[in-house]
């Protein structure tokens, strides 16, 4: 849904989102990521950073007129420096979201705004980044969750309103988690 008109780029239902993107770029924190409360915290959030990375990538692919690649790459580095789920200060694994309590090692679809390492890996695969050693632990987790039939289960369900019932249940094989996991593994194995 992209249309170029003169010097203005329109994406997302033909609306000029450049003012929104400019604001988001101005709210990038010193550590490279973003926080949903940028004026209250100097530390970025995994959840917010990943949401912003996806938005910036979509904006770039839609031909957005603002230069966002440098900010997006800084945001990617924020996640990579933390191996997609470790504290930068101590290197300890972060297993739970501070606010929502969700386990980042549990895969959900849809993720809504809840971070998990599969969602992060799927973003990096979609962005065409080269996998490096900092994603190996997360990729190993994805590989470990594959069942005997070659599929991945839906680990958890986050509250939210879906317009249709996907017919998937926690603990059962998930078409959507399997799709994401296979995309991630294809990306890693190509490198």
C-alpha positions in Angstrom: 0.0 0.0 0.0 2.6 2.4 -1.0 2.3 5.4 -3.3 4.9 8.1 -4.0 3.4 11.6 -4.7 6.0 14.2 -5.4 8.5 14.3 -2.6 6.1 12.9 0.0 6.1 9.2 0.7 2.9 7.6 1.8 2.7 4.2 3.3 0.2 2.4 5.6 -3.1 3.0 3.8 -1.7 5.9 1.9 -1.2 8.1 4.9 1.9 10.2 5.3 3.4 8.8 8.4 6.7 10.8 8.2 5.8 13.1 11.1 5.2 10.0 13.3 8.5 8.4 12.1 10.4 11.7 12.8 9.0 11.7 16.4 10.0 8.1 16.9 13.5 8.7 15.6 13.8 11.7 18.1 12.9 9.3 20.9 15.7 6.8 20.4 17.6 6.5 23.6 21.3 6.7 24.1 21.6 2.9 24.5 20.3 2.5 20.9 16.8 1.3 21.7 13.4 2.8 22.6 11.1 2.8 25.6 7.4 3.4 25.6 8.0 6.1 28.2 11.1 7.8 26.8 10.8 10.8 29.1 10.6 8.7 32.2 13.4 6.2 31.5 16.9 6.3 30.2 16.9 2.6 29.5 15.3 0.9 26.5 12.8 -1.8 26.5 13.1 -5.0 24.5 9.4 -4.9 23.7 9.3 -1.3 22.5 12.6 -1.6 20.6 11.4 -4.6 18.6 8.0 -2.9 17.8 9.9 0.2 16.5 12.4 -1.9 14.5 9.5 -3.6 12.7 7.8 -0.2 12.0 11.0 1.4 10.7 11.7 -1.6 8.4 8.2 -1.4 7.0 8.6 2.4 6.5 11.8 1.9 4.6 10.4 -0.9 2.5 7.4 1.4 1.6 9.8 4.0 0.3 9.6 6.4 3.2 11.4 9.7 2.6 13.1 9.9 6.0 16.4 8.2 6.5 15.8 5.6 9.2 18.4 2.9 8.5 21.1 4.2 10.9 18.6 4.4 13.7 17.2 1.0 12.9 20.7 -0.5 12.9 21.4 1.1 16.3 18.2 -0.5 17.6 19.2 -3.9 16.2 22.6 -3.5 17.9 20.8 -2.8 21.2 19.1 -6.3 21.0 22.2 -8.0 19.7 24.5 -6.6 22.4 22.1 -8.4 24.8 22.0 -11.6 22.8 18.3 -11.0 22.4 17.6 -11.7 26.0 20.5 -11.0 28.4 21.2 -8.1 30.7 24.0 -5.9 29.3 25.3 -5.1 32.8 25.7 -8.7 34.1 25.1 -11.0 31.1 22.4 -12.8 33.0 19.5 -14.3 31.1 16.3 -12.3 31.3 13.5 -14.8 31.5 10.6 -12.6 32.4 9.2 -9.3 31.3 9.2 -6.9 34.3 5.8 -5.4 33.5 3.8 -8.2 32.0 5.6 -11.2 33.6 5.8 -13.0 30.3 8.5 -15.5 29.7 10.7 -14.5 26.7 11.4 -18.1 26.0 7.7 -18.9 25.5 6.5 -18.4 21.9 3.1 -16.8 21.2 1.1 -15.9 18.2 0.1 -13.2 17.9 2.8 -11.7 20.1 1.0 -8.4 20.3 3.6 -6.2 22.1 5.0 -9.0 24.2 8.7 -9.7 23.4 10.0 -13.2 22.8 13.2 -14.4 21.2 11.4 -16.1 18.3 9.7 -12.8 17.4 13.1 -11.0 17.6 14.8 -13.7 15.4 12.0 -13.5 12.9 12.5 -9.7 12.7 16.3 -10.2 12.0 15.6 -12.8 9.3 13.0 -10.5 7.7 15.5 -7.5 7.8 18.0 -9.6 5.9 20.7 -9.2 8.6 23.5 -11.6 8.7 23.3 -13.9 11.8 26.2 -13.7 14.1 27.3 -15.4 17.3 25.1 -13.2 19.5 21.9 -15.0 18.2 23.2 -18.6 18.6 21.7 -19.1 22.0 18.3 -17.9 20.8 18.5 -20.1 17.7 19.4 -23.1 19.9 16.2 -22.4 21.9 14.1 -22.4 18.8 15.7 -25.7 17.6 15.1 -27.3 21.0 11.3 -26.6 20.9 10.7 -28.6 17.6 8.6 -31.6 18.3 8.9 -35.1 16.8 6.7 -34.2 13.8 8.9 -31.2 12.9 6.5 -28.6 14.3 6.6 -26.1 17.1 3.9 -25.7 19.8 2.1 -22.5 20.8 3.7 -22.0 24.3 1.5 -19.2 25.5 -1.4 -17.0 24.6 -1.4 -13.3 25.3 -4.7 -11.5 25.9 -6.0 -9.6 22.9 -8.9 -9.6 20.5 -8.4 -11.5 17.3 -10.9 -10.9 14.5 -11.0 -14.7 13.8 -10.2 -17.8 15.8 -7.0 -19.3 14.5 -8.0 -22.7 15.9 -4.7 -23.0 17.8 -4.4 -24.0 21.5 -1.6 -23.7 24.0 0.6 -26.8 24.0 -0.6 -28.0 20.6 1.4 -27.6 17.4 1.0 -24.1 15.9 1.1 -23.3 12.2 2.2 -19.7 12.9 5.0 -20.6 15.4 6.1 -23.3 13.0 6.2 -20.8 10.1 8.2 -18.3 12.0 10.6 -21.0 13.4 11.2 -22.4 9.9 11.9 -18.9 8.5 14.4 -18.3 11.3 16.2 -21.6 10.8 16.3 -21.1 7.0 17.9 -17.7 7.6 20.5 -19.1 10.0 21.3 -22.1 7.9 21.8 -20.0 4.8 24.5 -18.0 6.5 
